[in-house]
Amino acid sequence: MNRPVRTRSGPTLTDTAYVHIERMIIHGEIEPLTFVSEADFMEWTGLGRTPVREAVHRLARERMVEIHPSRGILIPEISVESELRILEMRRVLDPWATRLACERATPGERDEMRDLAETLGTENFTLSDYSETVRQTHGLILRAAHNEYLHDAMVQLQNLSRRFWTSHVTDQSEVTAGATLHRAMLTAIVREDAKEGERAATNLNDYLVDFARRVLAV
């Protein structure tokens, strides 16, 4: 019987490989439309074939990579049109997740959000650091919503959307705008204000739609 590949504690080696490879893709360290191999990922992550293969198949299910048996692993492009379709889904799901988090977050989860909101309001982020903070923000919100099916549905959408945004940002003002919008979502949850949380999530969606349309216009 196959057993999960784990470190002594914490995340599995597959989780570690997944996060490492996903970050490389989102931050543009691997160019879109490039073919790579499992051996490449093993070298870049320092991990073995099994966790890398499992991570790649997970990323394929989330549309971050495409597996072509005869050619290798393709890093696909994400178009403006795809991003806008993703945002159609997020416009429904993000406000719902935020409302559930307002209603269900534990005191400990609210404390984490309060700390992260303070960071978003005070730190001068690099693009890479901010992208990881966005991951943390949405991860906290989904965890606080306490609905594993919602979590599974949204992680893929948010990661693809974050990849699109990160790959097209050219001005630090976009980071400032994004940080303000994400901070508003966290602050609403800390205050248990579901209406304000939904409004903040919708405002974020408005911004992302506008950003995608500005990319299209370039």
C-alpha positions in Angstrom: 0.0 0.0 0.0 1.3 3.5 -0.9 1.8 5.8 2.1 1.8 9.6 2.0 5.3 11.0 1.6 5.9 13.2 4.7 8.6 15.0 6.5 8.7 14.3 10.2 6.1 16.9 10.9 4.1 19.6 9.0 3.3 19.4 5.3 4.0 16.4 3.1 6.9 16.5 0.6 4.2 16.7 -2.1 2.9 19.9 -0.5 6.4 21.3 -0.4 6.9 20.5 -4.1 3.5 21.9 -5.0 4.2 25.2 -3.3 7.7 25.5 -4.7 6.6 24.8 -8.3 3.5 26.9 -8.1 5.5 29.9 -6.9 7.9 29.5 -9.8 5.0 29.5 -12.2 3.2 32.4 -10.6 6.3 34.6 -10.3 7.3 34.0 -13.9 10.4 32.0 -13.2 9.3 29.6 -15.9 8.1 31.3 -19.1 4.6 30.5 -20.4 4.5 28.1 -23.3 7.8 26.4 -22.0 8.0 22.7 -21.8 9.8 21.3 -18.7 10.3 17.8 -17.3 9.9 16.1 -13.9 13.7 16.0 -13.8 13.8 19.8 -14.1 11.4 20.2 -11.2 13.4 17.6 -9.2 16.6 19.6 -9.7 14.9 23.0 -9.0 13.1 21.8 -5.8 15.7 19.4 -4.5 12.9 16.8 -4.1 12.4 13.3 -5.3 10.4 11.9 -8.2 7.3 10.8 -6.2 6.5 14.2 -4.5 7.3 16.1 -7.7 5.1 13.8 -9.8 2.2 14.1 -7.3 2.6 17.9 -7.2 2.6 18.1 -11.0 -0.6 16.1 -11.3 -2.2 18.3 -8.6 -1.1 21.4 -10.6 -2.5 19.9 -13.8 -5.9 19.4 -12.1 -5.8 23.1 -11.2 -4.8 24.1 -14.8 -1.5 25.5 -13.8 0.4 23.0 -16.0 -0.6 20.7 -18.8 0.9 17.2 -19.0 1.8 16.0 -22.5 3.2 12.5 -22.3 5.3 12.7 -25.5 6.7 16.2 -24.9 6.8 17.0 -21.2 5.0 19.5 -18.9 3.7 22.7 -20.5 3.4 25.9 -18.6 0.3 27.3 -20.3 -0.6 31.0 -20.9 -3.5 32.5 -19.1 -5.4 35.0 -21.3 -7.4 38.0 -20.4 -10.5 36.2 -21.6 -9.8 33.3 -19.2 -9.1 35.8 -16.3 -12.4 37.5 -16.9 -14.3 34.2 -16.8 -12.5 33.3 -13.6 -13.5 36.6 -12.1 -17.2 35.9 -13.0 -17.0 32.9 -10.7 -15.0 34.8 -8.0 -17.6 37.6 -8.0 -20.1 35.1 -6.5 -17.7 33.0 -4.4 -15.4 35.6 -2.8 -18.2 37.6 -1.1 -19.8 34.3 0.0 -16.5 33.1 1.5 -16.0 36.5 3.2 -19.5 36.4 4.7 -19.0 32.9 6.0 -15.7 33.9 7.5 -17.4 36.9 9.3 -19.9 34.5 10.8 -17.6 31.5 11.6 -14.0 32.7 12.2 -12.6 31.6 15.5 -11.0 34.2 17.9 -7.6 32.8 16.9 -8.3 33.2 13.2 -9.5 36.8 13.7 -6.3 37.5 15.6 -4.3 36.2 12.6 -6.3 38.4 10.3 -5.9 41.4 12.5 -2.1 41.0 12.3 -2.1 40.5 8.6 -4.4 43.5 8.0 -1.9 45.6 10.0 0.9 44.3 7.8 -1.0 45.1 4.6 -1.5 48.6 5.9 2.1 49.4 6.9 4.6 47.4 4.8 6.1 48.5 1.6 5.9 45.2 -0.4 7.9 43.9 -3.3 5.7 42.3 -5.9 6.9 38.8 -4.9 6.3 39.4 -1.2 2.9 40.9 -1.9 1.9 38.0 -4.1 2.6 35.6 -1.2 0.7 37.8 1.2 -2.3 37.6 -1.1 -2.1 33.8 -1.0 -2.0 34.1 2.8 -5.0 36.4 2.9 -7.2 34.2 0.8 -6.0 31.1 2.6 -7.0 32.6 6.0 -10.4 33.6 4.7 -11.1 30.2 3.2 -9.9 28.5 6.4 -12.2 30.8 8.5 -15.2 30.0 6.3 -15.0 26.4 7.5 -16.3 24.8 4.3 -13.9 22.4 2.7 -15.9 22.3 -0.5 -15.8 26.0 -0.9 -12.0 25.9 -0.2 -11.4 23.3 -3.0 -13.5 25.2 -5.5 -11.8 28.6 -4.8 -8.1 27.7 -4.5 -7.7 27.0 -8.2 -9.6 30.2 -9.2 -7.6 32.4 -6.9 -4.2 30.9 -7.9 -4.9 31.3 -11.6 -6.1 34.8 -11.0 -3.1 35.7 -8.9 -0.8 34.3 -11.6 -2.5 36.6 -14.2 -2.2 39.7 -12.0 1.4 39.0 -11.0 2.5 38.5 -14.5 1.0 41.8 -15.8 1.8 44.2 -13.0 4.1 47.0 -14.1 3.5 49.7 -11.5 3.9 49.7 -7.7 0.6 51.6 -7.4 -1.2 48.3 -8.3 0.4 46.6 -5.2 -0.8 49.5 -3.0 -4.3 49.3 -4.4 -4.4 45.6 -4.0 -3.1 45.7 -0.4 -5.8 48.3 0.5 -8.6 46.1 -0.9 -7.4 42.9 0.8 -7.0 44.7 4.1 -10.6 45.9 3.9 -11.8 42.3 3.6 -9.7 41.2 6.6 -10.8 44.1 8.7 -14.5 43.4 8.0 -14.0 39.8 9.2 -12.2 40.9 12.3 -15.2 43.2 13.0 -17.7 40.4 12.2 -19.3 42.8 9.7 -20.7 40.5 7.0 -22.2 43.2 4.8 -19.0 45.2 4.8 -17.1 42.0 4.1 -19.2 41.2 1.0 -18.8 44.8 -0.1 -15.0 44.7 0.2 -14.9 41.4 -1.7 -17.0 42.9 -4.5 -14.7 46.0 -4.6 -11.7 43.7 -5.0 -13.5 42.0 -7.9 -14.3 45.3 -9.5 -10.6 46.2 -9.3 -9.4 42.9 -10.8 -11.9 43.1 -13.7 -10.7 46.7 -14.4 -7.1 45.5 -14.3 -7.8 42.7 -16.7 -9.5 45.1 -19.1 -6.6 47.5 -18.9 -4.3 44.7 -19.8 -6.5 43.9 -22.8 -6.4 47.5 -23.9 -2.6 47.6 -24.0 
